[in-house]
Amino acid sequence: MTWMNWEKLSLAPPFNFTKGLQVLRIPAREKYKGVNSFGHLLFDLRDDPQQQHPIHDEAIEARMINLLIRLMKENDAPAEQYRRLGLDVV
């Protein structure tokens, strides 16, 4: 992190697991440019461990998204993580 980035640091509200303590919010950089330009891909790792054949099934995709949202809520994920993943959650 360069000194220039230090001025972008801020305190975030506490998470459930920080026992009331605020945490440091550090702006993220995209490590690989354009990684999100391909959208998301879903694979069956048991039947396709090499991830050669993406699953194109809206029902399975919706189920996985709902499971992801549930786990993110259970783990007190910050709102910006939902935005980063393109999840519309209130």
C-alpha positions as CSV (number, residue, x, y, z in Angstrom):
1,M,0.0,0.0,0.0
2,T,1.4,3.4,-1.0
3,W,1.3,6.5,1.2
4,M,-1.3,7.9,-1.2
5,N,-3.7,5.2,-0.2
6,W,-3.4,5.9,3.5
7,E,-5.7,8.9,3.2
8,K,-8.5,6.7,1.8
9,L,-8.6,4.5,5.0
10,S,-11.6,4.8,7.2
11,L,-13.2,3.2,10.2
12,A,-16.1,0.9,9.5
13,P,-18.9,0.1,11.9
14,P,-18.3,-3.0,14.1
15,F,-19.2,-6.5,12.9
16,N,-21.1,-9.0,15.0
17,F,-17.8,-10.8,15.7
18,T,-15.7,-7.8,16.6
19,K,-17.5,-7.3,20.0
20,G,-18.3,-3.7,19.4
21,L,-14.9,-2.6,18.1
22,Q,-14.7,-0.7,14.8
23,V,-12.5,-2.1,12.1
24,L,-10.3,-0.5,9.5
25,R,-11.8,-0.2,6.0
26,I,-9.2,-0.5,3.3
27,P,-10.2,0.3,-0.3
28,A,-9.7,-2.8,-2.4
29,R,-7.9,-2.9,-5.8
30,E,-8.9,-5.3,-8.5
31,K,-5.9,-7.6,-8.6
32,Y,-6.6,-8.8,-12.2
33,K,-8.1,-6.1,-14.4
34,G,-11.3,-7.2,-16.1
35,V,-11.8,-10.2,-13.9
36,N,-15.5,-9.3,-13.4
37,S,-16.1,-8.6,-17.1
38,F,-16.9,-12.2,-17.8
39,G,-19.8,-12.4,-15.3
40,H,-20.0,-15.3,-13.0
41,L,-19.5,-19.0,-13.8
42,L,-20.9,-22.0,-11.9
43,F,-19.3,-25.4,-12.0
44,D,-20.1,-28.9,-10.5
45,L,-16.7,-29.6,-8.9
46,R,-17.5,-33.2,-8.2
47,D,-18.4,-34.1,-11.8
48,D,-16.3,-31.4,-13.5
49,P,-13.2,-30.9,-11.3
50,Q,-11.3,-29.2,-14.1
51,Q,-14.1,-26.6,-14.5
52,Q,-14.4,-27.2,-18.2
53,H,-18.2,-27.1,-18.5
54,P,-20.1,-24.2,-16.9
55,I,-23.6,-24.9,-15.6
56,H,-26.3,-22.8,-17.4
57,D,-29.4,-23.5,-15.3
58,E,-31.3,-20.5,-13.9
59,A,-32.9,-22.5,-11.1
60,I,-29.5,-23.8,-9.8
61,E,-28.0,-20.3,-10.2
62,A,-30.8,-18.7,-8.2
63,R,-30.4,-21.4,-5.5
64,M,-26.6,-20.8,-5.2
65,I,-27.1,-17.0,-5.1
66,N,-29.7,-17.4,-2.3
67,L,-27.3,-19.7,-0.4
68,L,-24.5,-17.2,-0.8
69,I,-26.7,-14.3,0.4
70,R,-27.7,-16.4,3.4
71,L,-24.1,-17.2,4.4
72,M,-23.0,-13.6,3.8
73,K,-25.8,-12.4,6.2
74,E,-24.9,-15.0,8.8
75,N,-21.3,-13.8,8.6
76,D,-22.2,-10.1,8.8
77,A,-20.8,-9.2,5.4
78,P,-20.6,-5.5,4.8
79,A,-23.0,-3.8,2.3
80,E,-20.1,-3.1,-0.1
81,Q,-19.5,-6.8,-0.6
82,Y,-23.1,-7.3,-1.8
83,R,-22.6,-4.4,-4.3
84,R,-19.2,-5.8,-5.4
85,L,-20.9,-9.1,-6.3
86,G,-23.9,-7.5,-7.9
87,L,-26.3,-8.8,-5.3
88,D,-29.5,-6.8,-4.7
89,V,-30.0,-7.2,-1.0
90,V,-31.7,-4.8,1.5
